[in-house]
Structure formats: C-alpha cells, structure tokens
Amino acid sequence: MSGTHGMLMRMRDVQRDAVLQFLDAHPVDGILARESVANVSQASKRVFQHYLPVLGWQDSWSGELDGVVFLGWNLFPVGLPDEALNRAAAYVASTFTRLGSIVGVQDQVLQLWDALQGRLGSAREIRSNQYCLVIDRPPLVQPDARLRKAHPWEDMFVLPAAIAMFREEMGYDPTTRSAAGFIARTSKYAAEGRTYIVTDPNEPTRVIFKADVGALSQECAQLQGVWTDPEFRGRGIARHALAGVVQDLLTQVPRVSLYVNSFNTRARAVYDVVGFREYGRWASVLVS
C-alpha cells in the first residue's frame, strides 16, 4: 500500500503513542479518532493481532505520520491526502461488509465516501455541510445555576431524554436497533461524569436539558447530544445551561467543540449567543 509520496499502513499497538501524538496535534479535527483509539481494549488488540484498528499514512521523505483513519463501525479520517483517502477506501471496501457512518472534516469524509459508495451499500443520508464550532474563552451568557452532572444512578432518568434527542437527530428510535448498546453508552456517560443535566424543579426525575461529553482529550472536549425538552424551548434554558457546561469544561481543557447541521438554525443561534465560533466544516455520511 505504498505510493509515490507515502505509504498507507496498518498501525501496530506499539505505534499507539505515535497515533495519539498525531491526533493531539489536531485537537479538534482528530477528537473522535483520538477517543476511539484511546478506548481500544486489550481484547480488541488481541482480535486484531496486536494491530490497532487504524490506518496511518507515513510520508516517504520524513517518515512522519501525516494522516490516519480509525477503522470501526464508524470511520474517522484525519489529515489524509487524496492518494491516502483513495487507498484507505480500497482497504475498507476489501475488509468491511457493513459500515455505520463516516464523520469528520468535510473534504476528508466526502472524498472517502466518493471512493467507497457502491462498494458498501448506499448512504441513508449525507449531511455534507456541518459547522464545527469551538469556544476557548468564558461563555458570553450567565450559566444556569441548576446545571449539574448527572449522578451515575440517574442514568435511567437521562435515558428518555437521550432517546428523544437521538430520535430528533437521526429520525428513528435507537432502542429499536441496538437497545443494549444505547442504554450502556447512556449509563457509561453518567458513570464517568460526562453527562450534564438540568431537571424540572417540579418533577426532579424529569430531565429538561442534557449535553454529553462525547469525546475527550487533554486538549479538547467535544459535546454531543445537546437537547432541550420541547416543552421548555424558547425560554433561554439551552443557552444558559450550555454556558454552564462550557464554563465547567474550560477548567479541565483549553477548548470545547461540537458540530451542528447547517440547517439547524435554532441550535446555531444558541451556540452563537454562548460564544462558539466557526472552526471549520464537517460532514457525516450515515450508511446503516
């Protein structure tokens, strides 16, 4: 898998630090891949025979790692040149039979999908224009004092909100396809202190705002699953609650990011008021 300017190779477990170092140099664009690499279990490494589920592009002249793509149900390409994207697509097509999604920087995702489509089925939806937003300074609005991290035992209270958010975002109930996995991820986020909530003061077990730290490194926290109960929208809850999330996370990392569909003007307005700024454009190809 070599080329005129570089070589695409499967990364071994012993190269894990080099992969993480490359991704840390791309703290926003590489956050999903970094989270995935960091969470590769010992059992997975044995299955892959001491290889990471990662392809790396090594520059022919410098020998340095110039790009990677995390290989899983979801593909996360980062920094790959055109030749590497095409070679990565050929590898995926010859190795995978199914795929969930491709997510990341717009040109990376769309070129990788262009080379893959027809080989692994068709896309259920292509979200070709998403805004990647970042905030690295205090929020511009007052945080909601009611915001807090969910307790581990509150995962079942968070679950209805998580399902409602997913249904709005993806168009189907996640528990109809992978109930155990979705419930486990919701519980994991609560157990790890990665879910922020605001509850109804008149009904303490009802979550009316939630946001998850879906990916985390020493350099960046990426928010996912930001949601406000429809009955409570239009009251300014989201902006003040989100400000509280940002305020807390910025005591731990230098920046907070998220990505949002270009057509979601209501959410974009909230993020703008809080102080997020555009960092770049992302894309998501939803396959299965």
Secondary structure as a PSIPRED ss2 file (coil, helix, strand):
# PSIPRED VFORMAT (PSIPRED V4.0)

   1 M C   1.000  0.000  0.000
   2 S E   0.000  0.000  1.000
   3 G C   1.000  0.000  0.000
   4 T C   1.000  0.000  0.000
   5 H C   1.000  0.000  0.000
   6 G E   0.000  0.000  1.000
   7 M E   0.000  0.000  1.000
   8 L E   0.000  0.000  1.000
   9 M E   0.000  0.000  1.000
  10 R E   0.000  0.000  1.000
  11 M E   0.000  0.000  1.000
  12 R E   0.000  0.000  1.000
  13 D H   0.000  1.000  0.000
  14 V H   0.000  1.000  0.000
  15 Q H   0.000  1.000  0.000
  16 R H   0.000  1.000  0.000
  17 D H   0.000  1.000  0.000
  18 A H   0.000  1.000  0.000
  19 V H   0.000  1.000  0.000
  20 L H   0.000  1.000  0.000
  21 Q H   0.000  1.000  0.000
  22 F H   0.000  1.000  0.000
  23 L H   0.000  1.000  0.000
  24 D H   0.000  1.000  0.000
  25 A C   1.000  0.000  0.000
  26 H C   1.000  0.000  0.000
  27 P C   1.000  0.000  0.000
  28 V C   1.000  0.000  0.000
  29 D C   1.000  0.000  0.000
  30 G C   1.000  0.000  0.000
  31 I H   0.000  1.000  0.000
  32 L H   0.000  1.000  0.000
  33 A H   0.000  1.000  0.000
  34 R H   0.000  1.000  0.000
  35 E H   0.000  1.000  0.000
  36 S H   0.000  1.000  0.000
  37 V H   0.000  1.000  0.000
  38 A H   0.000  1.000  0.000
  39 N C   1.000  0.000  0.000
  40 V C   1.000  0.000  0.000
  41 S C   1.000  0.000  0.000
  42 Q H   0.000  1.000  0.000
  43 A H   0.000  1.000  0.000
  44 S H   0.000  1.000  0.000
  45 K H   0.000  1.000  0.000
  46 R H   0.000  1.000  0.000
  47 V H   0.000  1.000  0.000
  48 F C   1.000  0.000  0.000
  49 Q C   1.000  0.000  0.000
  50 H C   1.000  0.000  0.000
  51 Y E   0.000  0.000  1.000
  52 L E   0.000  0.000  1.000
  53 P E   0.000  0.000  1.000
  54 V E   0.000  0.000  1.000
  55 L E   0.000  0.000  1.000
  56 G E   0.000  0.000  1.000
  57 W E   0.000  0.000  1.000
  58 Q E   0.000  0.000  1.000
  59 D E   0.000  0.000  1.000
  60 S C   1.000  0.000  0.000
  61 W C   1.000  0.000  0.000
  62 S C   1.000  0.000  0.000
  63 G C   1.000  0.000  0.000
  64 E C   1.000  0.000  0.000
  65 L E   0.000  0.000  1.000
  66 D E   0.000  0.000  1.000
  67 G E   0.000  0.000  1.000
  68 V E   0.000  0.000  1.000
  69 V E   0.000  0.000  1.000
  70 F E   0.000  0.000  1.000
  71 L C   1.000  0.000  0.000
  72 G C   1.000  0.000  0.000
  73 W C   1.000  0.000  0.000
  74 N E   0.000  0.000  1.000
  75 L E   0.000  0.000  1.000
  76 F E   0.000  0.000  1.000
  77 P E   0.000  0.000  1.000
  78 V E   0.000  0.000  1.000
  79 G C   1.000  0.000  0.000
  80 L C   1.000  0.000  0.000
  81 P C   1.000  0.000  0.000
  82 D H   0.000  1.000  0.000
  83 E H   0.000  1.000  0.000
  84 A H   0.000  1.000  0.000
  85 L H   0.000  1.000  0.000
  86 N H   0.000  1.000  0.000
  87 R H   0.000  1.000  0.000
  88 A H   0.000  1.000  0.000
  89 A H   0.000  1.000  0.000
  90 A H   0.000  1.000  0.000
  91 Y H   0.000  1.000  0.000
  92 V H   0.000  1.000  0.000
  93 A H   0.000  1.000  0.000
  94 S H   0.000  1.000  0.000
  95 T H   0.000  1.000  0.000
  96 F C   1.000  0.000  0.000
  97 T C   1.000  0.000  0.000
  98 R C   1.000  0.000  0.000
  99 L C   1.000  0.000  0.000
 100 G C   1.000  0.000  0.000
 101 S E   0.000  0.000  1.000
 102 I E   0.000  0.000  1.000
 103 V E   0.000  0.000  1.000
 104 G E   0.000  0.000  1.000
 105 V E   0.000  0.000  1.000
 106 Q H   0.000  1.000  0.000
 107 D H   0.000  1.000  0.000
 108 Q H   0.000  1.000  0.000
 109 V H   0.000  1.000  0.000
 110 L H   0.000  1.000  0.000
 111 Q H   0.000  1.000  0.000
 112 L H   0.000  1.000  0.000
 113 W H   0.000  1.000  0.000
 114 D H   0.000  1.000  0.000
 115 A H   0.000  1.000  0.000
 116 L H   0.000  1.000  0.000
 117 Q C   1.000  0.000  0.000
 118 G C   1.000  0.000  0.000
 119 R C   1.000  0.000  0.000
 120 L C   1.000  0.000  0.000
 121 G C   1.000  0.000  0.000
 122 S C   1.000  0.000  0.000
 123 A C   1.000  0.000  0.000
 124 R C   1.000  0.000  0.000
 125 E E   0.000  0.000  1.000
 126 I E   0.000  0.000  1.000
 127 R E   0.000  0.000  1.000
 128 S E   0.000  0.000  1.000
 129 N E   0.000  0.000  1.000
 130 Q E   0.000  0.000  1.000
 131 Y E   0.000  0.000  1.000
 132 C E   0.000  0.000  1.000
 133 L E   0.000  0.000  1.000
 134 V E   0.000  0.000  1.000
 135 I E   0.000  0.000  1.000
 136 D C   1.000  0.000  0.000
 137 R C   1.000  0.000  0.000
 138 P C   1.000  0.000  0.000
 139 P C   1.000  0.000  0.000
 140 L C   1.000  0.000  0.000
 141 V C   1.000  0.000  0.000
 142 Q C   1.000  0.000  0.000
 143 P C   1.000  0.000  0.000
 144 D C   1.000  0.000  0.000
 145 A C   1.000  0.000  0.000
 146 R C   1.000  0.000  0.000
 147 L C   1.000  0.000  0.000
 148 R E   0.000  0.000  1.000
 149 K E   0.000  0.000  1.000
 150 A C   1.000  0.000  0.000
 151 H C   1.000  0.000  0.000
 152 P H   0.000  1.000  0.000
 153 W H   0.000  1.000  0.000
 154 E H   0.000  1.000  0.000
 155 D H   0.000  1.000  0.000
 156 M H   0.000  1.000  0.000
 157 F H   0.000  1.000  0.000
 158 V H   0.000  1.000  0.000
 159 L H   0.000  1.000  0.000
 160 P H   0.000  1.000  0.000
 161 A H   0.000  1.000  0.000
 162 A H   0.000  1.000  0.000
 163 I H   0.000  1.000  0.000
 164 A H   0.000  1.000  0.000
 165 M H   0.000  1.000  0.000
 166 F H   0.000  1.000  0.000
 167 R H   0.000  1.000  0.000
 168 E H   0.000  1.000  0.000
 169 E H   0.000  1.000  0.000
 170 M H   0.000  1.000  0.000
 171 G C   1.000  0.000  0.000
 172 Y C   1.000  0.000  0.000
 173 D C   1.000  0.000  0.000
 174 P C   1.000  0.000  0.000
 175 T H   0.000  1.000  0.000
 176 T H   0.000  1.000  0.000
 177 R H   0.000  1.000  0.000
 178 S H   0.000  1.000  0.000
 179 A H   0.000  1.000  0.000
 180 A H   0.000  1.000  0.000
 181 G H   0.000  1.000  0.000
 182 F H   0.000  1.000  0.000
 183 I H   0.000  1.000  0.000
 184 A H   0.000  1.000  0.000
 185 R H   0.000  1.000  0.000
 186 T H   0.000  1.000  0.000
 187 S H   0.000  1.000  0.000
 188 K H   0.000  1.000  0.000
 189 Y H   0.000  1.000  0.000
 190 A H   0.000  1.000  0.000
 191 A H   0.000  1.000  0.000
 192 E C   1.000  0.000  0.000
 193 G C   1.000  0.000  0.000
 194 R C   1.000  0.000  0.000
 195 T E   0.000  0.000  1.000
 196 Y E   0.000  0.000  1.000
 197 I E   0.000  0.000  1.000
 198 V E   0.000  0.000  1.000
 199 T E   0.000  0.000  1.000
 200 D E   0.000  0.000  1.000
 201 P C   1.000  0.000  0.000
 202 N C   1.000  0.000  0.000
 203 E E   0.000  0.000  1.000
 204 P E   0.000  0.000  1.000
 205 T E   0.000  0.000  1.000
 206 R E   0.000  0.000  1.000
 207 V E   0.000  0.000  1.000
 208 I E   0.000  0.000  1.000
 209 F E   0.000  0.000  1.000
 210 K E   0.000  0.000  1.000
 211 A E   0.000  0.000  1.000
 212 D E   0.000  0.000  1.000
 213 V E   0.000  0.000  1.000
 214 G E   0.000  0.000  1.000
 215 A E   0.000  0.000  1.000
 216 L E   0.000  0.000  1.000
 217 S C   1.000  0.000  0.000
 218 Q C   1.000  0.000  0.000
 219 E C   1.000  0.000  0.000
 220 C C   1.000  0.000  0.000
 221 A E   0.000  0.000  1.000
 222 Q E   0.000  0.000  1.000
 223 L E   0.000  0.000  1.000
 224 Q E   0.000  0.000  1.000
 225 G E   0.000  0.000  1.000
 226 V E   0.000  0.000  1.000
 227 W E   0.000  0.000  1.000
 228 T E   0.000  0.000  1.000
 229 D C   1.000  0.000  0.000
 230 P H   0.000  1.000  0.000
 231 E H   0.000  1.000  0.000
 232 F H   0.000  1.000  0.000
 233 R C   1.000  0.000  0.000
 234 G C   1.000  0.000  0.000
 235 R C   1.000  0.000  0.000
 236 G C   1.000  0.000  0.000
 237 I H   0.000  1.000  0.000
 238 A H   0.000  1.000  0.000
 239 R H   0.000  1.000  0.000
 240 H H   0.000  1.000  0.000
 241 A H   0.000  1.000  0.000
 242 L H   0.000  1.000  0.000
 243 A H   0.000  1.000  0.000
 244 G H   0.000  1.000  0.000
 245 V H   0.000  1.000  0.000
 246 V H   0.000  1.000  0.000
 247 Q H   0.000  1.000  0.000
 248 D H   0.000  1.000  0.000
 249 L H   0.000  1.000  0.000
 250 L C   1.000  0.000  0.000
 251 T C   1.000  0.000  0.000
 252 Q C   1.000  0.000  0.000
 253 V C   1.000  0.000  0.000
 254 P C   1.000  0.000  0.000
 255 R C   1.000  0.000  0.000
 256 V E   0.000  0.000  1.000
 257 S E   0.000  0.000  1.000
 258 L E   0.000  0.000  1.000
 259 Y E   0.000  0.000  1.000
 260 V E   0.000  0.000  1.000
 261 N E   0.000  0.000  1.000
 262 S C   1.000  0.000  0.000
 263 F C   1.000  0.000  0.000
 264 N C   1.000  0.000  0.000
 265 T H   0.000  1.000  0.000
 266 R H   0.000  1.000  0.000
 267 A H   0.000  1.000  0.000
 268 R H   0.000  1.000  0.000
 269 A H   0.000  1.000  0.000
 270 V H   0.000  1.000  0.000
 271 Y H   0.000  1.000  0.000
 272 D H   0.000  1.000  0.000
 273 V H   0.000  1.000  0.000
 274 V H   0.000  1.000  0.000
 275 G C   1.000  0.000  0.000
 276 F C   1.000  0.000  0.000
 277 R E   0.000  0.000  1.000
 278 E E   0.000  0.000  1.000
 279 Y E   0.000  0.000  1.000
 280 G E   0.000  0.000  1.000
 281 R E   0.000  0.000  1.000
 282 W E   0.000  0.000  1.000
 283 A E   0.000  0.000  1.000
 284 S E   0.000  0.000  1.000
 285 V E   0.000  0.000  1.000
 286 L E   0.000  0.000  1.000
 287 V C   1.000  0.000  0.000
 288 S C   1.000  0.000  0.000
